[in-house]
Amino acid sequence: MTVSASKHVMVGLQETGKTTFLAALWQVVTSNEVPGALRLVKLDSDSEYVDGVHQDWLQSRPVERTPMGNYQFVSMKLGTVDNSHLAEVIVPDLSGELFSEQWQVRKWTASHDRLLREASGLLLFVHPRQISRFEMITSDTGELVSLIADGTEETTEEEELLEFDILKVPTPVQLVDLLQFIAGKHYLNHLNRVAVIVSAWDLIRTEEIAPQAWLNREAPLLAQYLRANEIRFQHRVYGISAQGADLAVEGAAAALELNLITKASERIIVRECGLAEHHDITAPLKWLMDAERNRP
């Protein structure tokens, strides 16, 4: 009997950890080091590219970011140990440039539309260092309002209003817009599960905070949108350190420590609900697959 594979798409803006995630995923699905993890069935992509980023990861070198203009498409089919359930994870653009263009020009390509028509789940990437935030409203606002009301607040040449720059819009706004693009198309109603991946979790790990609580605090607009639209988008938040350390900052000492770990997959840190951690980076995909198994 032929088993069909559910399709899940990795999406995210630029420099949000998608390439490092892919390298670590390749390690887990090909090594049999993590019990219960999904296994590689087939790679429908450039194996040289995937091998290259995996070798960087394996040797504890910072995984090179996918350059702008390089629309690297990756697709791999994964399965449970007995291959009774299959999932295809698709990365239409590792650089994130396509999603930035979508935000700027307010449309997506025909090929991306076809891809989403076949998908049932999203892996939405958020990087702690790539979140640009709103300016917070503070108690000083009341004083400012009073000054304006009294007509005593004047704008100097140095305080001229800045022109709107679409590229400087806070990250959560762009991510919510990406989800609204999907929600606004009735023919994509089947695409109804979102696994939010907070990458570089090693930067946050010492805070002893659950991934959902972190999202509520750092990206409240995105968290509120997902909660308010739970019927349209079921979601779960995962904190994942695909590399295990910030090699760009910690350097050779961190790389040496990672290389001492016997099983490379044990560098990976995955935190789901609460504070419990494990090494199965395929966990978000298994959660997305559950929806497809239960679909009538």
Beta strands, then each sheet from edge to edge (+ up, - down):
strand 1: 5-12
strand 2: 39-43
strand 3: 74-79
strand 4: 86-91
strand 5: 121-126
strand 6: 193-199
strand 7: 234-241
strand 8: 269-271
strand 9: 277-278
sheet 1: 2+ 3- 4+ 1+ 5+ 6+ 7+ 8- 9+
end
